[in-house]
Amino acid sequence: QVQVVESGGGLVQPGGSLRLSCAASGIIFSTYSMGWYRQAPGKQREVVATITSGGNTNYADSVKGRFSISRNNFKNTVYLQMNGLKPEDTAVYYCNRPGAPWGWGQGTQVTVSS
């Protein structure tokens, strides 16, 4: 059974940074593309960034130049480094497989506020 556990969220001031982690189990992690998603109150879940098994990355326009996705296949973990955070980045952040998601984890709350 596939399980993903997100962590690293918190409260940060505008302009600050956070690093999110997502640990996956029950899969051969290195063979899968992974993605970070977010859902703000009253809005649909949206993709933030994706990374292929080969390390190719893609970003939503709203986070390009500020966020960076990476992975460590030895630790079965995908990361999201978030710099220059803005209030509009406030959301619950999730990780999952792009295009064919497994069950969603509990997510990790990111709140950007002064």
C-alpha positions as CSV (number, residue, x, y, z in Angstrom):
1,Q,0.0,0.0,0.0
2,V,1.4,3.4,-1.0
3,Q,1.7,6.0,1.7
4,V,3.0,9.5,1.5
5,V,3.7,11.7,4.6
6,E,4.3,15.4,4.2
7,S,6.1,17.6,6.7
8,G,7.9,20.8,7.2
9,G,5.1,23.4,7.0
10,G,4.6,26.2,9.4
11,L,4.0,29.9,9.9
12,V,6.4,32.2,8.1
13,Q,6.6,35.9,7.4
14,P,6.4,37.2,3.8
15,G,9.8,36.8,2.1
16,G,10.7,33.9,4.3
17,S,11.6,30.3,3.4
18,L,10.5,26.8,4.2
19,R,11.5,23.4,3.1
20,L,8.9,20.7,2.8
21,S,9.5,17.0,2.8
22,C,7.5,14.1,1.6
23,A,8.4,10.5,2.5
24,A,6.9,7.8,0.4
25,S,6.6,4.1,1.2
26,G,5.2,1.0,-0.5
27,I,6.6,1.9,-3.9
28,I,9.9,1.7,-5.9
29,F,10.3,5.4,-5.4
30,S,13.0,6.0,-7.9
31,T,10.9,4.9,-10.8
32,Y,8.1,7.4,-10.2
33,S,7.6,11.0,-11.1
34,M,6.5,13.0,-8.1
35,G,4.8,16.3,-7.6
36,W,3.9,18.9,-5.0
37,Y,0.3,20.3,-4.9
38,R,-1.4,22.8,-2.8
39,Q,-5.0,23.7,-1.9
40,A,-5.9,27.1,-0.5
41,P,-9.2,27.6,1.4
42,G,-12.1,27.7,-1.1
43,K,-9.9,26.8,-4.0
44,Q,-9.2,23.7,-6.0
45,R,-6.0,21.8,-5.5
46,E,-3.3,22.9,-8.0
47,V,0.0,21.5,-9.0
48,V,3.0,23.5,-7.8
49,A,6.0,21.5,-9.1
50,T,6.9,18.1,-10.5
51,I,10.0,16.1,-10.9
52,T,10.5,13.0,-13.1
53,S,12.4,9.9,-12.2
54,G,15.3,11.3,-14.2
55,G,15.2,14.6,-12.3
56,N,13.6,16.8,-14.8
57,T,11.5,19.5,-13.2
58,N,8.5,21.7,-14.0
59,Y,6.9,24.5,-12.1
60,A,3.7,26.5,-12.0
61,D,4.2,30.0,-13.3
62,S,3.3,31.4,-9.9
63,V,6.3,29.8,-8.2
64,K,9.0,29.8,-10.9
65,G,12.2,31.3,-9.6
66,R,11.1,31.0,-6.0
67,F,10.4,27.3,-5.4
68,S,12.7,24.3,-6.1
69,I,11.7,20.6,-6.2
70,S,14.3,17.9,-5.6
71,R,14.4,14.2,-4.6
72,N,16.6,11.8,-2.8
73,N,15.9,8.3,-4.0
74,F,18.0,6.7,-1.3
75,K,15.6,8.2,1.3
76,N,12.4,7.8,-0.8
77,T,11.8,11.5,-0.2
78,V,10.9,14.5,-2.4
79,Y,11.5,18.1,-1.2
80,L,10.1,21.5,-1.9
81,Q,12.4,24.4,-1.1
82,M,10.2,27.5,-0.9
83,N,11.9,30.9,-0.9
84,G,10.4,34.4,-1.2
85,L,7.2,33.2,0.2
86,K,4.1,35.4,-0.3
87,P,0.7,35.4,1.5
88,E,-0.9,33.9,-1.6
89,D,1.3,30.8,-1.1
90,T,-0.7,30.0,2.0
91,A,-2.3,26.6,1.6
92,V,-2.1,22.9,2.6
93,Y,0.7,21.3,0.6
94,Y,0.5,17.7,-0.6
95,C,2.7,15.4,-2.6
96,N,1.6,12.7,-4.9
97,R,2.2,11.1,-8.3
98,P,1.4,13.4,-11.2
99,G,-1.4,12.3,-13.5
100,A,-2.4,9.2,-11.5
101,P,-2.5,10.1,-7.8
102,W,-2.4,7.6,-5.1
103,G,-4.4,8.2,-1.9
104,W,-3.7,11.7,-0.6
105,G,-1.8,12.2,2.6
106,Q,-2.8,14.6,5.3
107,G,-0.7,17.4,3.8
108,T,1.3,20.1,5.6
109,Q,0.0,23.6,6.3
110,V,1.9,26.6,5.1
111,T,0.8,30.0,6.3
112,V,2.5,33.1,5.1
113,S,1.6,36.1,7.2
114,S,3.1,39.0,9.1
